[in-house]
Amino acid sequence: MFRLFKRSSSKAGLSPGSLTYVGDKHEEKLEVELIRYSTEEYTEESIENIDDVFPIENTPSIKWINVVGLHDPSTIEAIGKNLDIHSLVLEDILNPLQRPKVEDLDGCLFLIIKSIHSEESTGEYNIDQVSLLIGVNFVISFQEKNRGLFDDLKRRIKNGKERIRNRGADYLAYSIMDIIVDNYFTELEKLGNQIEEVEDTIIKSPGTESLDSIYKFKRELILIRKSIFPVRNVIHRIDRVGGDLFQESTDIYLSDLSDHILQIIDIIDTFRDIVASMMDIYLSSVSNRMNEVMKTLTIFASIFIPLTFIAGIYGMNFDYMPELKWHWGYFGFWGVVLTLLVSMLIYFKKKKWF
């Protein structure tokens, strides 16, 4: 189960700027991929030594360095030294618990955004941190895990059929953010389908599994909203702090991205309202089922109480009870019992008690 609040005790006692990865440990090897492209050319290669890609400034082609894996601080430190990035910024890259934000680093823009991924086997949602260093002609992205999030974007760049090959690094940064935001819609659609299924189950046959699902949805929506809500402010702030790096022609795309974030926040708030109402539906359904059970038991009790009363009287066997000597007494008893039984059933039916 995921936790809403994660501890970063490994940072306790260290000095500010200490490069320590705060997150789950991974055995996978850290991967560095360099994509270099312009209108006429495209190259893609895997980098063994991060120092080989520098210097990257003042070259005509656009370079995208994608770093997958944050468990090796030495690589992050080498990138920081080559670009003269402050250690506190590098510390934020290695800390996947950071809140989405954007900072102006004097010639370079630092941005943190969260991506959402659901596990197919368990259905649980994971929040991954994606950090971006955006320069005049380069973008460096940092991911915790390779989940194939940017595969479609790489394919688009390679095919060269879209405007991205004719635009600068600012448009590449927008495209990365757009891929992440589009993935929000995909993951929320999956979550919405799950919520609808549980809602139908609650109405038909509520059980403890439905209650567990409701609490699971509530926790997931809290976590997702916590990760996505600040992205709106990040995009708005890019217009103020990224004026030198983001061209005016890219502003319309950022505005569209901001609209998408607002739609996503509305969807999340709608889901939260639905899940809250699902709890009320669950309690009402359980109460209604209990009422049906109690009504059935009450009807049975109402039928058998007078019959038990009559049987109890004639079960006393006193010597002077005249009916005990009557030849047709046994049949008369059953006649009274059946008459009462049928009369009460007809009465309950008219009252629509069953």
C-alpha positions as CSV (number, residue, x, y, z in Angstrom):
1,M,0.0,0.0,0.0
2,F,1.2,3.5,-0.8
3,R,1.7,6.1,1.9
4,L,0.4,9.6,1.8
5,F,3.3,10.8,4.0
6,K,6.7,9.4,3.3
7,R,9.7,9.9,5.6
8,S,13.0,11.1,4.4
9,S,15.0,10.1,7.5
10,S,18.1,9.4,5.5
11,K,18.5,13.3,5.2
12,A,18.3,13.9,8.9
13,G,21.5,15.4,10.3
14,L,23.1,16.1,6.9
15,S,24.1,19.6,5.8
16,P,22.1,21.5,3.2
17,G,23.0,20.5,-0.3
18,S,24.1,17.0,0.6
19,L,23.5,14.8,-2.4
20,T,21.6,11.8,-1.1
21,Y,18.9,10.0,-3.0
22,V,15.7,10.0,-0.9
23,G,13.5,7.2,-2.3
24,D,13.2,3.5,-2.9
25,K,16.4,1.8,-3.7
26,H,16.7,0.3,-7.2
27,E,19.1,-2.3,-8.5
28,E,18.7,-1.2,-12.1
29,K,21.6,0.6,-13.7
30,L,21.3,4.3,-14.2
31,E,20.6,5.2,-17.9
32,V,21.6,8.3,-19.7
33,E,20.2,8.9,-23.2
34,L,21.1,11.7,-25.5
35,I,18.8,12.8,-28.3
36,R,20.2,15.4,-30.7
37,Y,18.0,16.8,-33.4
38,S,17.4,19.8,-35.7
39,T,15.3,20.3,-38.8
40,E,17.6,18.1,-41.0
41,E,19.2,15.6,-38.5
42,Y,18.3,13.3,-35.7
43,T,20.6,11.1,-33.6
44,E,20.0,9.0,-30.5
45,E,22.6,7.4,-28.4
46,S,23.2,5.9,-24.9
47,I,25.8,7.7,-22.8
48,E,28.2,5.8,-20.5
49,N,30.1,8.8,-19.2
50,I,28.0,11.9,-18.5
51,D,31.0,14.2,-19.0
52,D,31.0,13.3,-22.7
53,V,27.9,15.3,-23.5
54,F,29.3,18.5,-22.3
55,P,29.6,21.3,-23.2
56,I,26.1,21.5,-24.6
57,E,25.6,25.2,-24.9
58,N,25.9,27.3,-28.0
59,T,25.3,24.5,-30.6
60,P,22.7,24.8,-33.4
61,S,21.0,21.5,-32.7
62,I,18.6,20.8,-29.8
63,K,19.8,18.3,-27.2
64,W,17.6,16.3,-24.9
65,I,19.4,14.4,-22.2
66,N,17.1,11.9,-20.5
67,V,18.5,10.5,-17.2
68,V,16.6,7.5,-15.9
69,G,17.4,6.6,-12.3
70,L,18.3,8.8,-9.4
71,H,20.0,6.3,-7.1
72,D,23.5,7.3,-8.3
73,P,24.1,10.8,-7.0
74,S,27.5,11.0,-8.7
75,T,25.9,11.4,-12.1
76,I,23.6,14.1,-10.9
77,E,26.6,15.8,-9.3
78,A,28.6,15.7,-12.5
79,I,25.7,17.3,-14.4
80,G,25.6,20.0,-11.8
81,K,29.3,20.8,-12.1
82,N,29.2,21.0,-15.8
83,L,26.3,23.4,-15.8
84,D,27.3,25.2,-12.6
85,I,24.0,24.2,-10.8
86,H,23.7,24.9,-7.1
87,S,23.9,21.9,-4.9
88,L,20.5,22.7,-3.3
89,V,18.9,22.3,-6.8
90,L,20.7,19.0,-7.2
91,E,19.4,18.0,-3.8
92,D,15.8,18.7,-4.9
93,I,16.4,16.5,-8.0
94,L,17.4,13.6,-5.8
95,N,14.5,14.1,-3.4
96,P,11.3,12.6,-5.1
97,L,9.2,14.1,-2.3
98,Q,9.5,17.6,-3.6
99,R,6.5,19.7,-4.4
100,P,6.0,20.7,-8.1
101,K,7.8,24.0,-8.6
102,V,9.8,26.1,-11.1
103,E,12.9,28.2,-10.4
104,D,15.0,30.6,-12.4
105,L,18.7,29.6,-12.2
106,D,20.1,32.5,-14.1
107,G,20.2,31.3,-17.7
108,C,18.6,28.0,-16.9
109,L,15.1,27.0,-15.7
110,F,14.6,24.3,-13.1
111,L,11.2,22.6,-13.0
112,I,9.6,19.8,-11.0
113,I,6.4,18.0,-12.1
114,K,4.8,14.8,-11.0
115,S,3.8,11.9,-13.3
116,I,1.1,9.3,-12.4
117,H,1.4,5.6,-13.1
118,S,-1.0,2.8,-12.2
119,E,0.3,-0.8,-11.7
120,E,-1.7,-3.2,-13.9
121,S,-1.3,-6.1,-11.5
122,T,-2.4,-4.3,-8.3
123,G,-4.2,-1.3,-9.6
124,E,-2.4,1.0,-7.2
125,Y,-1.2,4.4,-8.2
126,N,2.4,5.5,-8.1
127,I,3.6,9.1,-8.2
128,D,7.0,9.6,-9.9
129,Q,8.9,12.8,-9.9
130,V,10.2,14.3,-13.2
131,S,12.7,17.1,-13.0
132,L,13.7,19.3,-15.9
133,L,16.7,21.6,-16.5
134,I,15.8,23.8,-19.4
135,G,18.4,25.8,-21.3
136,V,18.6,27.8,-24.5
137,N,19.2,24.8,-26.6
138,F,18.9,21.8,-24.3
139,V,16.6,20.0,-21.9
140,I,17.8,17.6,-19.2
141,S,15.1,15.4,-17.8
142,F,15.4,13.2,-14.6
143,Q,13.1,10.3,-14.0
144,E,13.1,7.7,-11.1
145,K,12.1,4.8,-13.3
146,N,11.7,4.1,-17.0
147,R,8.0,3.6,-17.5
148,G,7.9,4.3,-21.2
149,L,6.3,7.7,-20.6
150,F,8.3,9.5,-23.3
151,D,8.4,6.8,-25.9
152,D,5.7,8.5,-28.1
153,L,7.5,11.8,-27.8
154,K,10.8,10.3,-29.0
155,R,9.0,8.6,-31.9
156,R,7.5,12.0,-32.9
157,I,10.8,13.7,-32.8
158,K,12.4,10.8,-34.8
159,N,9.7,10.9,-37.5
160,G,10.2,14.6,-37.9
161,K,6.7,15.1,-39.2
162,E,5.6,17.5,-36.6
163,R,6.6,21.1,-35.6
164,I,8.8,19.9,-32.8
165,R,11.8,19.5,-35.1
166,N,11.5,23.2,-36.2
167,R,11.1,24.6,-32.7
168,G,13.5,25.3,-29.8
169,A,14.2,23.7,-26.4
170,D,11.2,25.6,-24.9
171,Y,8.8,23.7,-27.1
172,L,10.6,20.4,-26.2
173,A,10.1,21.2,-22.5
174,Y,6.4,22.0,-23.2
175,S,6.1,18.7,-25.1
176,I,7.5,16.8,-22.1
177,M,5.0,18.5,-19.8
178,D,2.2,17.9,-22.3
179,I,2.9,14.1,-22.4
180,I,2.8,14.0,-18.6
181,V,-0.5,16.0,-18.4
182,D,-2.0,13.8,-21.2
183,N,-1.1,10.8,-19.1
184,Y,-3.1,12.3,-16.2
185,F,-6.3,12.0,-18.4
186,T,-5.4,8.4,-19.2
187,E,-4.9,7.4,-15.6
188,L,-7.9,9.3,-14.3
189,E,-10.0,7.6,-17.0
190,K,-8.9,4.2,-15.5
191,L,-9.7,5.4,-12.0
192,G,-13.1,6.6,-13.2
193,N,-14.0,3.2,-14.6
194,Q,-13.0,1.6,-11.3
195,I,-15.1,4.0,-9.3
196,E,-18.1,3.3,-11.6
197,E,-17.7,-0.5,-11.1
198,V,-17.6,-0.2,-7.4
199,E,-20.5,2.2,-7.3
200,D,-22.7,-0.3,-9.2
201,T,-21.6,-3.1,-6.8
202,I,-22.5,-0.9,-3.8
203,I,-26.0,-0.3,-5.2
204,K,-26.6,-4.0,-6.0
205,S,-24.8,-5.9,-3.2
206,P,-22.7,-3.8,-0.8
207,G,-20.0,-5.6,1.2
208,T,-16.8,-5.1,3.1
209,E,-14.8,-5.2,-0.1
210,S,-16.8,-2.2,-1.4
211,L,-16.0,-0.3,1.8
212,D,-12.3,-1.1,1.4
213,S,-12.4,0.1,-2.2
214,I,-14.0,3.4,-1.1
215,Y,-11.2,4.1,1.4
216,K,-8.7,3.1,-1.3
217,F,-10.2,5.6,-3.7
218,K,-10.2,8.4,-1.1
219,R,-6.5,7.9,-0.4
220,E,-5.6,7.7,-4.1
221,L,-7.5,10.9,-4.9
222,I,-5.8,12.7,-2.0
223,L,-2.4,11.6,-3.2
224,I,-3.2,12.5,-6.9
225,R,-4.6,15.9,-6.0
226,K,-1.7,16.7,-3.8
227,S,0.6,15.9,-6.8
228,I,-1.3,17.6,-9.6
229,F,-2.8,20.7,-8.0
230,P,0.5,22.7,-7.7
231,V,1.2,22.0,-11.4
232,R,-1.3,24.8,-12.3
233,N,0.9,27.3,-10.4
234,V,4.0,25.9,-12.0
235,I,2.7,26.6,-15.5
236,H,1.5,30.1,-14.6
237,R,4.9,30.9,-13.1
238,I,6.8,29.8,-16.2
239,D,5.3,32.9,-18.0
240,R,6.9,35.1,-15.3
241,V,10.3,33.5,-14.7
242,G,10.9,31.9,-18.1
243,G,10.6,34.9,-20.4
244,D,14.2,34.6,-21.7
245,L,13.9,30.9,-22.4
246,F,10.3,30.4,-23.5
247,Q,9.5,32.2,-26.7
248,E,6.2,34.1,-27.1
249,S,5.1,31.6,-29.7
250,T,5.1,28.9,-27.0
251,D,2.8,30.9,-24.7
252,I,-0.3,29.7,-26.4
253,Y,0.7,26.1,-25.8
254,L,1.4,26.8,-22.2
255,S,-2.0,28.4,-21.9
256,D,-3.6,25.3,-23.4
257,L,-1.7,23.2,-21.0
258,S,-3.0,25.3,-18.1
259,D,-6.6,24.7,-19.4
260,H,-5.9,20.9,-19.3
261,I,-4.7,21.1,-15.8
262,L,-7.9,22.9,-14.8
263,Q,-9.9,20.2,-16.4
264,I,-8.0,17.5,-14.6
265,I,-8.5,19.3,-11.2
266,D,-12.2,19.5,-12.0
267,I,-12.3,15.8,-12.7
268,I,-10.4,15.0,-9.5
269,D,-12.9,17.2,-7.5
270,T,-15.8,15.4,-9.2
271,F,-14.3,12.0,-8.3
272,R,-13.9,13.1,-4.7
273,D,-17.6,14.1,-4.6
274,I,-18.6,10.8,-6.1
275,V,-16.5,8.8,-3.7
276,A,-17.9,10.8,-0.7
277,S,-21.4,10.1,-1.9
278,M,-20.5,6.4,-2.4
279,M,-19.9,6.2,1.3
280,D,-23.4,7.6,1.9
281,I,-24.8,5.1,-0.6
282,Y,-23.0,2.3,1.1
283,L,-24.3,3.1,4.5
284,S,-27.8,3.6,3.1
285,S,-27.6,0.2,1.2
286,V,-26.4,-1.6,4.3
287,S,-29.1,0.0,6.4
288,N,-31.8,-0.9,3.8
289,R,-30.6,-4.5,3.8
290,M,-30.7,-4.6,7.5
291,N,-34.2,-3.1,7.5
292,E,-35.3,-5.8,5.0
293,V,-33.9,-8.5,7.2
294,M,-35.6,-7.1,10.3
295,K,-38.9,-6.8,8.4
296,T,-38.7,-10.4,7.3
297,L,-38.0,-11.5,10.9
298,T,-40.8,-9.4,12.2
299,I,-43.3,-10.8,9.8
300,F,-42.3,-14.4,10.8
301,A,-42.5,-13.4,14.5
302,S,-45.9,-11.8,14.0
303,I,-47.2,-14.9,12.3
304,F,-45.9,-17.4,14.8
305,I,-46.6,-15.5,18.1
306,P,-50.4,-16.0,18.0
307,L,-50.0,-19.6,16.8
308,T,-47.5,-20.2,19.6
309,F,-50.0,-18.7,22.0
310,I,-52.8,-21.0,21.0
311,A,-50.5,-24.0,21.0
312,G,-49.3,-23.0,24.5
313,I,-52.8,-22.9,25.9
314,Y,-53.8,-26.3,24.7
315,G,-50.5,-27.7,25.7
316,M,-51.3,-27.2,29.4
317,N,-53.4,-30.4,29.5
318,F,-55.7,-29.4,32.4
319,D,-58.3,-32.0,33.3
320,Y,-61.3,-29.7,32.8
321,M,-60.4,-28.2,29.4
322,P,-63.6,-29.0,27.4
323,E,-61.8,-28.9,24.0
324,L,-59.5,-31.8,25.0
325,K,-62.4,-34.3,25.1
326,W,-63.9,-33.0,21.8
327,H,-63.7,-35.5,19.0
328,W,-62.9,-32.9,16.3
329,G,-60.6,-30.9,18.6
330,Y,-57.4,-31.6,16.8
331,F,-58.8,-30.7,13.4
332,G,-60.5,-27.6,14.9
333,F,-57.1,-26.5,16.2
334,W,-55.5,-26.8,12.8
335,G,-58.5,-25.0,11.3
336,V,-58.0,-22.0,13.6
337,V,-54.3,-22.0,13.0
338,L,-54.5,-22.1,9.2
339,T,-57.3,-19.5,9.3
340,L,-55.1,-17.1,11.4
341,L,-52.1,-17.8,9.1
342,V,-53.9,-17.1,5.9
343,S,-55.6,-14.0,7.3
344,M,-52.4,-12.5,8.5
345,L,-50.6,-13.2,5.2
346,I,-53.5,-11.5,3.3
347,Y,-53.3,-8.6,5.7
348,F,-49.5,-8.2,5.4
349,K,-49.8,-8.4,1.6
350,K,-52.4,-5.6,1.5
351,K,-50.1,-3.5,3.6
352,K,-47.3,-4.3,1.1
353,W,-45.0,-5.5,3.9
354,F,-43.6,-8.2,1.6
